[in-house]
Amino acid sequence: MNEPDYSKELFLIPPKYKGKILNRLFLLYGSDTGKKIYGEIERLVKVHHAYIKKGFDFIPENREKFTSRDTVLITYGDMIVGGNKKPLKHIADFCKKYLKNVFNSVHILPFYPYSSDRGFSVKNFTEVDHRIGTWEDIHNLSKEFSLMFDGVFNHISSKSAWFQSFLNGDPEFRDFFITISTSKMISEEHLKLIVRPRTTPLFTEFLTIDGPKLVWTTFSSDQIDLNFRNPKVLTKMIQILLFYVRMGASLIRLDAVTYLWEELGTECAHLKETHAIIKLFRDILDITAPYVKLVTETNVPHEKNIQYFGNGYDEAQMVYNFALPPLVLHAFLREDTTVLSKWASTIDSLNDYATFFNFLDSHDGIGVLPVSGILDEREINYMVLKTIENGGYISYRTDQNGEEVPYELNITWYSALNGDSTVEDKGIKKFIASRAIALSLVGVPGVYIHGLLGTKNDGEAVLKEKQTRSINRKVFKYKEIKEILDDKDAIQSKILNLLTKLIAIRSSEKAFSPNFKQKIFEIDNRLFCVFRYLNDEDECILSITNVSDDIIKIDLSKFKKYFCSDKNIDIVSGREILLNQNFLIEGYQVIWIKGSLKGNIQDFEKI
């Protein structure tokens, strides 16, 4: 790590940003405390400036735009183990061998020392878990790929030095956490208001040097919520945020940021103070590292989720598109794109610097809370039953009526689509078709490593670890994964080859850039049809995906008005497509028709 250079010219926060930051702090802490905290933030920025080799390139208006080449691999740092290397080196080797020039970014899920929740109960925010590697390994990977780090800022491990200092009565950490002396201090009415992502108790009792205390634990008894009402917590997190920038982060994922600020008498979710903190993080990054982007992980109903874009320029640059996975799964299970198409028609590009993070599966599961209000209870229950039928599990949360309701489908994406009964070739086609939908929509694609390999359910891991999410967290032995991927007939090898080819095609096409617009067409309820275009660009792409096993006849002449020529190319198959005749699309087939945009699409009547 670099040593600080204090001989540099003194850095001052530009007046425009000073005003923004002060306004955020006044909202959070009032004017007197806000001014004091501003001084500490300015100090942290100056220290950061001393550490970096070059001065701040303060041109936020010229920050990097998202492009079609942006694609993110999501993986734990220890998904591949064994041999004579630490796991992070195996991940680096895997990425360089199979993903170079296909993916340009890697999200390594929390690689810090932890005590539970597969990394999300962090003991130390500034260390790399020695079991998987070192900061040098992270740095070396950052030379080849942009990296996404996790900012697990909502909570910390009960085994952390911070919380242990609290238990020991250290006055520095007395107000780092939210405590009450008795559960009677909070009324039942207030408890019912609080949005819960779990069924576990909201408060956990701990014995401290000053006697027993009840501590706020949103996610588990080992994950202690941090108290952002204490401004020292905020400045600690800003210090860590800037540390991640220096250590090579290009993207910072704000985990569980929905619950950052607690206020009794409210839902304790999506509060204006939470949004103010995210905007403050954005201000600081705009000043110090305009190339670093914030990604909010907010597993909540869609209309709440998109609020984390702010006005499109002042909050997160990327928001996890949580409604997408359950809606795509629903479309394939029902062989009907009606709901998916209706929802997708409400989605469009925001601007060159803000977009959706489109994923289908993750290290957790397929959340169903984001589609409340989009899918009715009957359709959600249908997916729950299909998940169980296909060998998966269901995680629950406690709703505001005190009832347990489905929160998440725990199952691999391949098994969710196919179960164990689908013929392999058909299962692979179906799997790739589902991925094509996520690749064709406005946004940046993120692909979980098990979604890249088409992994099936790992029931043994669930039994061993007693954690339903383990079903989609299989750890490969280095020798095992090498043998699988060297075998061209293995299902994982086939899926990896097909999917990386599709992503490579997408990456080379300008029309798939996140700033290109999209228009959804409903031509058959078994087809998902999206047109990508930009009025001042020539290139456009019509993407059509069959979510059924049926052969469907399409009248492509309906699209002639959008293309300059009747003859165009399906860039997936390389075939010439004639728009003046009918076209037969096979079961689970994907076609991407590339052409030149004819005129201004806004002037055309809706099909």
Backbone torsions as a table, in degrees:
resi	resn	phi	psi	omega
1	MET	NA	141.8	-178.8
2	ASN	-64.8	150.6	170.7
3	GLU	-86.8	148.3	179.4
4	PRO	-69.2	143.4	177.8
5	ASP	-114.0	100.8	-176.8
6	TYR	-89.1	7.8	176.1
7	SER	-85.8	-7.3	179.4
8	LYS	-64.8	159.2	174.4
9	GLU	-61.7	137.4	-177.9
10	LEU	-58.2	132.8	179.3
11	PHE	-97.1	134.1	176.7
12	LEU	-120.6	136.5	178.0
13	ILE	-65.9	128.8	179.9
14	PRO	-56.3	143.2	-177.1
15	PRO	-52.6	-39.6	179.9
16	LYS	-56.1	-42.0	-177.6
17	TYR	-83.4	-28.3	175.7
18	LYS	-59.6	-44.9	179.0
19	GLY	-62.2	-42.9	179.0
20	LYS	-61.1	-48.7	-176.2
21	ILE	-63.2	-44.2	178.7
22	LEU	-60.4	-41.7	178.8
23	ASN	-62.1	-39.7	177.3
24	ARG	-63.5	-44.2	-177.5
25	LEU	-67.9	-36.0	177.6
26	PHE	-63.3	-40.4	178.8
27	LEU	-62.5	-39.6	-175.3
28	LEU	-78.0	-42.6	-167.4
29	TYR	-129.8	-0.1	-175.1
30	GLY	87.3	167.0	-170.8
31	SER	-70.1	-43.6	-176.0
32	ASP	-64.7	-52.8	179.0
33	THR	-66.0	-37.5	-179.5
34	GLY	-58.1	-41.3	179.9
35	LYS	-65.9	-38.7	177.8
36	LYS	-64.9	-42.7	-178.8
37	ILE	-67.7	-33.6	177.6
38	TYR	-58.6	-40.8	178.9
39	GLY	-60.2	-39.5	178.5
40	GLU	-69.8	-39.5	177.6
41	ILE	-63.4	-41.9	178.2
42	GLU	-61.3	-39.3	177.4
43	ARG	-62.4	-43.9	-179.9
44	LEU	-62.7	-39.1	178.8
45	VAL	-65.8	-40.5	178.6
46	LYS	-65.0	-41.3	177.4
47	VAL	-62.1	-45.2	178.1
48	HIS	-58.7	-42.7	178.8
49	HIS	-59.0	-38.0	-180.0
50	ALA	-69.1	-28.5	-177.6
51	TYR	-79.3	-33.1	-174.8
52	ILE	-79.8	150.0	-173.4
53	LYS	-67.0	-41.5	-178.9
54	LYS	-108.1	163.6	174.9
55	GLY	-71.1	168.0	179.1
56	PHE	-64.8	130.5	174.6
57	ASP	-91.0	79.7	-170.0
58	PHE	-81.1	79.4	175.7
59	ILE	-135.6	66.6	-175.5
60	PRO	-59.4	-26.1	179.3
61	GLU	-67.4	-20.8	-179.6
62	ASN	-106.7	21.7	178.7
63	ARG	-62.6	160.8	-174.9
64	GLU	-65.4	139.5	176.8
65	LYS	-90.5	157.8	170.5
66	PHE	-75.5	144.3	178.2
67	THR	-133.7	176.1	178.7
68	SER	-67.0	-15.6	-179.3
69	ARG	-80.5	-10.5	-179.4
70	ASP	-77.8	111.7	175.3
71	THR	-144.0	134.3	-170.9
72	VAL	-115.0	127.3	168.3
73	LEU	-86.0	134.4	177.2
74	ILE	-109.9	125.2	-179.1
75	THR	-156.4	152.2	166.2
76	TYR	-74.8	155.4	179.1
77	GLY	-70.0	-15.0	-177.8
78	ASP	-121.8	36.8	177.3
79	MET	-74.0	-19.3	177.0
80	ILE	-127.5	121.4	-175.4
81	VAL	-130.0	168.9	176.0
82	GLY	103.1	-178.9	-177.8
83	GLY	71.3	-159.2	-176.5
84	ASN	-105.7	20.4	-179.9
85	LYS	-121.4	154.4	171.9
86	LYS	-72.4	152.5	-175.5
87	PRO	-53.6	-38.7	-179.0
88	LEU	-61.2	-32.5	176.9
89	LYS	-69.4	-37.1	176.8
90	HIS	-64.1	-42.4	178.1
91	ILE	-61.1	-42.6	178.5
92	ALA	-61.4	-44.0	179.4
93	ASP	-62.6	-43.3	179.0
94	PHE	-59.6	-47.5	-178.1
95	CYS	-63.6	-43.2	-178.2
96	LYS	-67.6	-36.1	-176.7
97	LYS	-77.5	-42.0	-170.6
98	TYR	-107.5	-20.7	-169.1
99	LEU	-119.1	-5.6	-179.2
100	LYS	-59.7	134.9	-178.8
101	ASN	69.5	9.4	174.5
102	VAL	-118.0	-55.5	172.3
103	PHE	-99.9	142.2	174.7
104	ASN	-112.5	-1.7	-177.4
105	SER	-140.4	150.7	177.5
106	VAL	-132.2	126.6	172.8
107	HIS	-98.6	107.0	174.6
108	ILE	-90.2	110.8	179.6
109	LEU	-56.1	162.6	-166.5
110	PRO	-39.4	117.9	-177.8
111	PHE	-106.4	16.6	-178.8
112	TYR	-88.9	162.2	173.8
113	PRO	-59.1	139.0	-175.8
114	TYR	-145.2	167.7	-179.4
115	SER	-116.4	-18.6	179.4
116	SER	-167.0	-175.9	176.4
117	ASP	53.6	38.0	173.2
118	ARG	47.2	44.1	174.8
119	GLY	110.0	-18.4	-174.0
120	PHE	-92.6	11.5	168.8
121	SER	-117.9	83.0	-167.0
122	VAL	-79.7	133.4	176.6
123	LYS	-91.4	-32.0	-179.7
124	ASN	-148.4	117.5	-174.3
125	PHE	-72.8	-16.3	-171.9
126	THR	-113.1	11.3	177.2
127	GLU	-116.2	154.9	170.7
128	VAL	-96.0	134.5	177.2
129	ASP	-56.6	116.4	-174.5
130	HIS	-61.5	-19.7	-179.1
131	ARG	-70.8	-22.4	-177.1
132	ILE	-110.8	-17.0	179.3
133	GLY	157.1	-156.4	-174.1
134	THR	-137.2	171.6	174.2
135	TRP	-61.4	-29.7	177.6
136	GLU	-62.9	-38.4	177.0
137	ASP	-63.7	-41.7	177.1
138	ILE	-62.2	-45.7	-179.0
139	HIS	-61.8	-42.9	-179.5
140	ASN	-63.9	-38.8	178.4
141	LEU	-67.3	-32.9	-179.2
142	SER	-68.2	-15.2	176.3
143	LYS	-73.1	-24.5	-176.4
144	GLU	-104.1	-31.1	-174.8
145	PHE	-137.7	149.1	167.1
146	SER	-68.5	145.4	-175.9
147	LEU	-117.6	141.3	170.8
148	MET	-104.7	124.7	173.9
149	PHE	-101.9	154.8	173.3
150	ASP	-93.0	128.0	168.9
151	GLY	-99.0	90.3	-177.4
152	VAL	-86.3	70.2	-168.2
153	PHE	-92.5	-6.4	-178.9
154	ASN	-76.4	-32.1	-173.6
155	HIS	-151.4	171.1	-179.5
156	ILE	-143.2	158.5	-178.1
157	SER	-65.7	145.4	174.8
158	SER	-67.7	-15.3	178.7
159	LYS	-94.1	2.5	-179.1
160	SER	-70.9	158.0	176.9
161	ALA	-62.7	-35.4	179.8
162	TRP	-59.8	-50.5	-176.0
163	PHE	-72.0	-35.5	176.9
164	GLN	-63.3	-36.5	176.1
165	SER	-64.5	-37.9	175.9
166	PHE	-61.6	-46.8	-179.9
167	LEU	-61.7	-31.4	-178.7
168	ASN	-83.7	1.9	176.1
169	GLY	82.4	15.3	178.4
170	ASP	-62.3	118.9	-176.7
171	PRO	-61.5	-24.6	178.9
172	GLU	-62.5	-30.2	-175.3
173	PHE	-112.4	12.3	-176.4
174	ARG	-59.8	-41.1	-176.4
175	ASP	-106.7	21.8	178.1
176	PHE	-76.4	-15.7	-175.2
177	PHE	-132.9	163.2	-175.5
178	ILE	-99.2	120.2	-175.3
179	THR	-130.4	154.7	169.8
180	ILE	-136.8	155.9	-178.3
181	SER	-86.2	-26.4	179.2
182	THR	-150.6	146.0	-178.4
183	SER	-62.8	-19.6	-179.9
184	LYS	-70.7	-10.6	179.9
185	MET	-71.1	-17.7	179.0
186	ILE	-116.3	127.2	-177.3
187	SER	-72.8	157.8	176.9
188	GLU	-60.6	-36.6	-179.7
189	GLU	-61.7	-42.8	179.1
190	HIS	-67.9	-39.4	179.1
191	LEU	-63.0	-39.0	-178.9
192	LYS	-66.9	-29.2	-179.3
193	LEU	-68.9	-29.7	-170.5
194	ILE	-70.5	126.4	178.0
195	VAL	-73.0	126.8	-177.9
196	ARG	-118.1	131.6	174.3
197	PRO	-91.6	2.4	-175.8
198	ARG	-139.1	173.3	174.8
199	THR	-104.4	-3.4	-179.2
200	THR	-72.4	160.9	179.7
201	PRO	-61.1	146.4	179.2
202	LEU	-71.1	-33.0	180.0
203	PHE	-115.5	141.8	177.7
204	THR	-122.2	134.2	-179.3
205	GLU	-83.6	132.6	174.7
206	PHE	-128.2	143.7	174.6
207	LEU	-86.2	127.2	-179.4
208	THR	-120.9	172.5	178.0
209	ILE	-60.8	-22.9	179.3
210	ASP	-101.3	17.4	179.8
211	GLY	101.7	-179.4	-178.0
212	PRO	-69.8	141.8	176.7
213	LYS	-136.4	145.0	173.7
214	LEU	-93.7	125.9	-173.9
215	VAL	-117.3	137.9	-177.7
216	TRP	-67.1	122.4	-179.2
217	THR	-135.6	91.2	-176.1
218	THR	-61.7	-41.5	-169.9
219	PHE	-103.1	-39.8	178.0
220	SER	-165.5	168.8	-178.8
221	SER	-68.6	-14.1	178.6
222	ASP	-98.1	-4.1	-177.6
223	GLN	-116.5	102.1	-171.4
224	ILE	-92.6	120.0	179.7
225	ASP	-62.4	137.0	175.7
226	LEU	-84.7	146.6	-174.7
227	ASN	-98.6	94.4	-179.0
228	PHE	-73.8	-5.0	171.7
229	ARG	-66.9	-24.5	174.2
230	ASN	-84.6	112.0	-176.1
231	PRO	-60.9	-20.3	176.8
232	LYS	-65.3	-31.5	176.0
233	VAL	-65.3	-44.9	178.9
234	LEU	-59.1	-48.0	-177.4
235	THR	-67.9	-32.9	174.2
236	LYS	-60.1	-43.9	-177.8
237	MET	-70.6	-33.2	175.7
238	ILE	-66.1	-39.2	177.0
239	GLN	-60.9	-42.7	179.4
240	ILE	-68.7	-40.4	177.3
241	LEU	-55.6	-47.8	-179.4
242	LEU	-69.0	-32.1	175.5
243	PHE	-62.5	-43.1	178.8
244	TYR	-62.4	-36.8	176.8
245	VAL	-60.5	-46.2	-179.2
246	ARG	-66.0	-27.1	-177.6
247	MET	-90.1	6.1	169.7
248	GLY	111.6	8.7	179.4
249	ALA	-72.6	131.3	171.4
250	SER	-104.3	-23.1	177.0
251	LEU	-132.6	138.7	176.9
252	ILE	-125.3	116.6	-177.8
253	ARG	-89.0	119.8	179.9
254	LEU	-89.2	98.3	-175.0
255	ASP	-71.8	135.0	173.2
256	ALA	50.5	33.3	-173.3
257	VAL	-68.4	-16.4	176.6
258	THR	-50.1	-36.9	-169.0
259	TYR	-103.4	23.3	-170.9
260	LEU	-65.5	-33.6	-174.9
261	TRP	-122.6	127.7	179.7
262	GLU	-104.5	136.7	180.0
263	GLU	-145.4	106.3	-179.4
264	LEU	-59.5	140.8	-175.3
265	GLY	94.9	0.4	176.6
266	THR	-127.2	-179.2	176.0
267	GLU	-73.8	-11.1	-175.9
268	CYS	57.9	35.3	177.6
269	ALA	-149.4	142.1	176.2
270	HIS	62.3	25.8	-176.3
271	LEU	-71.4	156.6	-178.0
272	LYS	-60.3	-30.4	177.9
273	GLU	-66.8	-38.0	176.4
274	THR	-61.5	-47.6	178.8
275	HIS	-62.4	-36.5	179.6
276	ALA	-64.3	-38.3	179.6
277	ILE	-67.0	-43.2	178.5
278	ILE	-62.5	-42.2	178.0
279	LYS	-64.1	-34.1	176.5
280	LEU	-66.2	-44.0	174.3
281	PHE	-56.4	-43.3	-179.8
282	ARG	-62.6	-43.7	178.3
283	ASP	-56.4	-46.4	-176.0
284	ILE	-66.1	-38.9	177.4
285	LEU	-70.7	-36.0	176.5
286	ASP	-60.4	-34.0	-179.9
287	ILE	-77.1	-45.3	-169.3
288	THR	-96.8	-32.3	-174.4
289	ALA	-155.2	75.6	-176.5
290	PRO	-59.7	-17.3	-179.8
291	TYR	-80.4	-14.2	-179.1
292	VAL	-87.4	131.0	-174.5
293	LYS	-113.2	142.8	175.9
294	LEU	-91.2	138.3	178.1
295	VAL	-125.8	118.7	-179.2
296	THR	-93.2	130.3	177.1
297	GLU	-103.4	98.1	-173.9
298	THR	-130.8	92.6	-174.8
299	ASN	-82.1	77.1	-171.2
300	VAL	-141.3	170.6	177.1
301	PRO	-52.3	146.1	-169.9
302	HIS	-54.9	-42.8	-175.8
303	GLU	-66.5	-28.5	174.8
304	LYS	-77.4	-37.9	-176.6
305	ASN	-58.7	-46.2	-174.3
306	ILE	-72.0	-10.9	176.8
307	GLN	-66.7	-17.4	-178.0
308	TYR	-78.5	-0.7	168.3
309	PHE	-77.1	-14.6	-173.1
310	GLY	62.8	-131.9	177.2
311	ASN	-90.9	10.1	-179.8
312	GLY	98.2	-13.8	-177.1
313	TYR	-130.8	-9.4	-170.7
314	ASP	-120.5	2.3	-179.7
315	GLU	-130.7	-129.5	-176.7
316	ALA	-72.3	141.8	173.2
317	GLN	-81.0	-27.8	175.4
318	MET	-133.9	141.4	176.7
319	VAL	-123.9	129.9	176.2
320	TYR	-56.5	128.0	-178.8
321	ASN	-86.8	73.9	-170.0
322	PHE	-67.4	-22.8	179.5
323	ALA	-75.2	-21.4	-174.3
324	LEU	-62.9	-50.1	-177.0
325	PRO	-57.0	-51.7	-179.2
326	PRO	-65.6	-31.1	-179.5
327	LEU	-73.5	-36.8	175.3
328	VAL	-67.7	-44.0	177.8
329	LEU	-59.6	-45.2	179.0
330	HIS	-59.1	-42.1	-179.4
331	ALA	-60.9	-41.2	-179.1
332	PHE	-76.4	-36.2	178.5
333	LEU	-67.1	-38.8	180.0
334	ARG	-90.0	-11.5	-172.7
335	GLU	53.2	46.7	-175.2
336	ASP	-153.0	119.9	-176.0
337	THR	-96.8	9.3	-172.8
338	THR	-54.8	-52.3	-177.2
339	VAL	-68.5	-43.6	178.8
340	LEU	-58.6	-46.0	-178.4
341	SER	-65.1	-41.9	179.5
342	LYS	-61.7	-44.3	179.0
343	TRP	-66.2	-46.0	-177.0
344	ALA	-62.0	-27.0	179.4
345	SER	-68.0	-14.7	177.4
346	THR	-91.5	-5.4	-176.7
347	ILE	-100.5	136.1	175.3
348	ASP	-155.0	171.7	179.5
349	SER	-66.0	145.3	178.6
350	LEU	-90.6	-61.4	177.0
351	ASN	-162.9	-173.6	-176.7
352	ASP	-68.9	-15.4	-170.9
353	TYR	-118.2	3.4	-179.5
354	ALA	-141.8	134.3	-177.7
355	THR	-161.0	177.6	179.6
356	PHE	-86.4	151.2	171.1
357	PHE	-101.7	104.7	-172.7
358	ASN	-92.0	114.2	179.2
359	PHE	-134.2	160.9	177.6
360	LEU	-116.3	-36.4	177.1
361	ASP	-134.8	164.3	-176.5
362	SER	-150.7	-177.8	178.0
363	HIS	-67.4	-17.0	-179.7
364	ASP	-95.6	-88.3	-178.7
365	GLY	-172.4	-166.4	-179.8
366	ILE	-100.0	105.6	-176.9
367	GLY	-71.7	140.5	177.9
368	VAL	-107.2	-13.5	176.5
369	LEU	-59.6	-38.4	-178.8
370	PRO	-62.3	-18.8	-179.2
371	VAL	-104.2	12.9	172.7
372	SER	-66.1	130.0	-174.6
373	GLY	91.9	-12.6	175.9
374	ILE	-107.0	-49.7	171.6
375	LEU	-103.0	140.4	178.8
376	ASP	-80.3	172.3	-175.2
377	GLU	-59.6	-36.6	-179.8
378	ARG	-62.9	-42.2	-178.6
379	GLU	-71.8	-35.6	176.1
380	ILE	-65.3	-42.5	177.7
381	ASN	-63.9	-33.0	176.5
382	TYR	-62.4	-44.6	178.7
383	MET	-65.9	-35.8	176.8
384	VAL	-60.6	-47.5	-179.4
385	LEU	-64.2	-40.8	179.0
386	LYS	-66.2	-35.0	178.3
387	THR	-64.0	-46.3	178.6
388	ILE	-64.1	-42.6	179.0
389	GLU	-60.5	-34.0	-178.2
390	ASN	-92.5	16.3	171.7
391	GLY	91.0	12.3	-178.7
392	GLY	-97.6	-174.0	-179.1
393	TYR	-131.0	167.9	178.9
394	ILE	-122.8	130.6	171.4
395	SER	-98.6	146.9	-175.0
396	TYR	-120.0	161.2	172.3
397	ARG	-132.1	164.9	176.0
398	THR	-96.2	121.6	-179.6
399	ASP	-82.6	-177.3	-174.1
400	GLN	-75.1	-5.1	173.0
401	ASN	-97.0	3.7	179.8
402	GLY	82.4	8.7	-179.2
403	GLU	-96.8	148.3	175.6
404	GLU	-83.5	126.0	-179.1
405	VAL	-130.7	154.8	-179.9
406	PRO	-58.3	135.3	179.6
407	TYR	-116.0	-35.6	-170.4
408	GLU	-156.5	140.4	173.6
409	LEU	-94.0	118.6	179.9
410	ASN	-100.3	104.2	-173.8
411	ILE	-170.1	151.4	174.8
412	THR	-74.6	155.5	-177.7
413	TRP	-63.0	-39.7	-179.8
414	TYR	-63.0	-46.1	-178.7
415	SER	-69.8	-33.5	177.9
416	ALA	-61.2	-38.4	179.8
417	LEU	-78.9	-38.0	-165.4
418	ASN	-117.6	-19.7	-173.7
419	GLY	60.5	-148.4	179.4
420	ASP	-109.9	-0.7	-172.0
421	SER	-101.0	-14.7	-175.6
422	THR	-71.5	136.5	175.2
423	VAL	-59.3	139.5	-171.0
424	GLU	-55.4	-50.6	-176.9
425	ASP	-60.7	-41.6	178.6
426	LYS	-67.2	-39.9	179.5
427	GLY	-62.4	-38.4	179.1
428	ILE	-67.5	-44.4	179.1
429	LYS	-60.3	-42.9	179.7
430	LYS	-63.0	-42.4	-179.7
431	PHE	-62.6	-47.9	-178.8
432	ILE	-66.2	-37.5	179.0
433	ALA	-61.8	-41.4	179.3
434	SER	-63.8	-39.4	178.9
435	ARG	-65.2	-35.5	-178.3
436	ALA	-62.1	-33.6	178.4
437	ILE	-63.6	-46.3	179.5
438	ALA	-65.0	-30.8	-180.0
439	LEU	-76.2	-25.4	-172.7
440	SER	-89.4	-17.9	-175.9
441	LEU	-82.0	160.9	174.2
442	VAL	-56.8	128.5	177.3
443	GLY	138.4	-178.2	176.1
444	VAL	-105.1	124.9	-179.9
445	PRO	-75.3	139.7	170.5
446	GLY	-123.5	129.3	-176.3
447	VAL	-122.9	118.1	175.7
448	TYR	-66.7	145.1	-174.1
449	ILE	-57.5	-34.5	178.5
450	HIS	-77.1	-20.6	170.9
451	GLY	-77.1	-23.7	177.2
452	LEU	-77.2	-26.9	-175.5
453	LEU	-106.4	-6.5	-179.5
454	GLY	65.3	41.2	-178.1
455	THR	-68.4	141.8	176.1
456	LYS	-91.6	170.9	-177.9
457	ASN	-53.0	137.9	175.5
458	ASP	-107.3	79.1	-177.4
459	GLY	-65.1	-32.3	-179.9
460	GLU	-62.2	-39.1	-179.8
461	ALA	-65.1	-35.6	178.9
462	VAL	-63.0	-45.2	-179.4
463	LEU	-66.5	-40.4	-177.1
464	LYS	-70.8	-43.9	-174.2
465	GLU	-95.5	-8.5	179.9
466	LYS	53.5	43.3	-178.2
467	GLN	-144.1	117.0	-173.9
468	THR	-64.4	-28.0	178.7
469	ARG	-67.3	-17.0	179.6
470	SER	-64.9	-14.9	-179.3
471	ILE	-60.6	-23.9	-177.0
472	ASN	-121.3	32.0	-179.0
473	ARG	-132.9	34.8	-178.3
474	LYS	-56.5	134.9	175.4
475	VAL	-102.4	124.6	-179.1
476	PHE	-91.4	140.7	167.2
477	LYS	-74.8	143.0	-178.3
478	TYR	-53.9	-45.9	-178.7
479	LYS	-64.3	-39.8	-178.8
480	GLU	-63.6	-49.2	-177.2
481	ILE	-67.7	-33.8	178.3
482	LYS	-64.4	-44.7	-179.8
483	GLU	-65.3	-40.8	-179.8
484	ILE	-62.8	-47.4	-174.9
485	LEU	-77.8	-18.8	173.8
486	ASP	-80.0	-17.1	179.4
487	ASP	-90.2	104.3	-175.3
488	LYS	-65.0	-16.0	179.6
489	ASP	-92.6	-8.3	179.6
490	ALA	-71.7	141.7	-175.6
491	ILE	-60.3	-39.5	179.4
492	GLN	-64.4	-38.7	179.1
493	SER	-65.8	-42.7	179.3
494	LYS	-62.1	-46.0	-178.1
495	ILE	-65.1	-44.4	178.9
496	LEU	-57.3	-46.1	-178.0
497	ASN	-65.5	-45.3	-178.5
498	LEU	-66.6	-42.4	-175.6
499	LEU	-72.2	-40.7	178.8
500	THR	-67.1	-32.5	175.7
501	LYS	-65.5	-42.2	179.6
502	LEU	-65.2	-42.3	178.7
503	ILE	-65.1	-39.1	179.2
504	ALA	-63.0	-39.4	176.7
505	ILE	-62.5	-48.6	-179.9
506	ARG	-58.2	-44.0	-175.9
507	SER	-61.2	-28.8	-176.4
508	SER	-88.0	-2.3	-176.0
509	GLU	-106.0	118.6	-177.9
510	LYS	-60.4	-32.5	-176.1
511	ALA	-66.0	-15.7	176.7
512	PHE	-91.8	6.6	176.2
513	SER	-62.6	143.0	-177.7
514	PRO	-58.5	-24.3	-179.2
515	ASN	-83.6	-8.5	173.7
516	PHE	-74.3	143.4	-176.7
517	LYS	-79.4	170.2	175.0
518	GLN	-137.3	148.0	177.0
519	LYS	-132.0	128.1	-178.0
520	ILE	-96.4	132.5	176.5
521	PHE	-115.9	136.3	177.6
522	GLU	-106.7	95.2	-177.0
523	ILE	-105.3	-19.4	177.3
524	ASP	-167.2	136.7	-174.2
525	ASN	-69.1	-6.2	176.1
526	ARG	-95.9	-1.1	-177.1
527	LEU	-118.7	138.2	171.3
528	PHE	-105.9	121.7	-170.9
529	CYS	-127.3	118.5	179.9
530	VAL	-131.6	134.1	-179.8
531	PHE	-108.3	123.0	-179.3
532	ARG	-106.4	130.3	-172.6
533	TYR	-160.6	166.9	169.7
534	LEU	-146.6	129.4	-169.4
535	ASN	-57.9	-32.2	-177.8
536	ASP	-98.8	17.5	176.0
537	GLU	-120.3	151.5	-179.8
538	ASP	-79.4	-40.2	-172.0
539	GLU	-73.0	143.1	173.4
540	CYS	-149.5	157.8	179.9
541	ILE	-138.3	132.5	172.7
542	LEU	-104.2	115.5	-179.6
543	SER	-104.0	126.9	177.4
544	ILE	-128.4	126.1	-179.4
545	THR	-124.4	129.5	177.6
546	ASN	-90.5	117.6	-179.0
547	VAL	-92.9	8.1	179.7
548	SER	-122.3	172.6	176.9
549	ASP	-92.0	6.4	-177.7
550	ASP	-82.4	149.9	168.5
551	ILE	-87.5	124.5	-171.8
552	ILE	-121.9	134.1	177.3
553	LYS	-88.6	128.4	-180.0
554	ILE	-115.8	134.7	173.0
555	ASP	-90.4	95.1	-176.0
556	LEU	-74.8	-10.3	-179.1
557	SER	-63.1	-21.0	178.5
558	LYS	-62.6	-21.2	-175.4
559	PHE	-100.3	2.0	-177.5
560	LYS	-59.5	-35.0	-176.7
561	LYS	-64.8	-15.9	-178.1
562	TYR	-94.5	-17.0	-175.0
563	PHE	-112.1	146.0	178.5
564	CYS	-68.8	-31.4	-176.0
565	SER	-124.9	152.8	175.0
566	ASP	-78.3	-17.9	-179.1
567	LYS	-104.3	120.8	-179.5
568	ASN	-140.2	174.5	-174.7
569	ILE	-115.7	134.2	167.8
570	ASP	-81.8	107.4	-173.6
571	ILE	-73.9	-7.7	175.1
572	VAL	-79.6	-49.1	-178.0
573	SER	-96.0	-20.4	-175.8
574	GLY	84.8	3.8	-178.1
575	ARG	-81.3	149.8	172.8
576	GLU	-78.3	136.0	-179.5
577	ILE	-115.3	127.2	177.6
578	LEU	-100.6	121.6	-176.4
579	LEU	-81.0	-6.4	-178.8
580	ASN	-95.5	16.0	178.8
581	GLN	-146.3	166.7	178.5
582	ASN	-70.7	154.7	-179.1
583	PHE	-133.3	137.0	177.3
584	LEU	-98.4	119.2	177.6
585	ILE	-103.4	126.0	-175.6
586	GLU	-76.2	168.8	178.2
587	GLY	-58.5	129.9	178.7
588	TYR	58.2	25.2	178.0
589	GLN	-83.2	150.8	176.6
590	VAL	-121.8	128.5	172.9
591	ILE	-126.5	135.8	175.7
592	TRP	-120.1	99.9	-176.5
593	ILE	-88.3	115.5	-178.0
594	LYS	-101.4	136.4	178.0
595	GLY	-158.8	-165.4	177.1
596	SER	-107.7	135.8	-177.0
597	LEU	-69.7	134.3	-178.9
598	LYS	-101.6	105.3	176.8
599	GLY	73.6	-157.8	-178.5
600	ASN	-103.2	116.8	-173.9
601	ILE	-61.4	-27.3	-179.6
602	GLN	-65.3	-19.6	-178.9
603	ASP	-86.1	-9.7	-176.5
604	PHE	-87.3	148.4	176.8
605	GLU	-75.8	153.0	-179.1
606	LYS	-69.5	137.3	177.2
607	ILE	-68.1	NA	NA
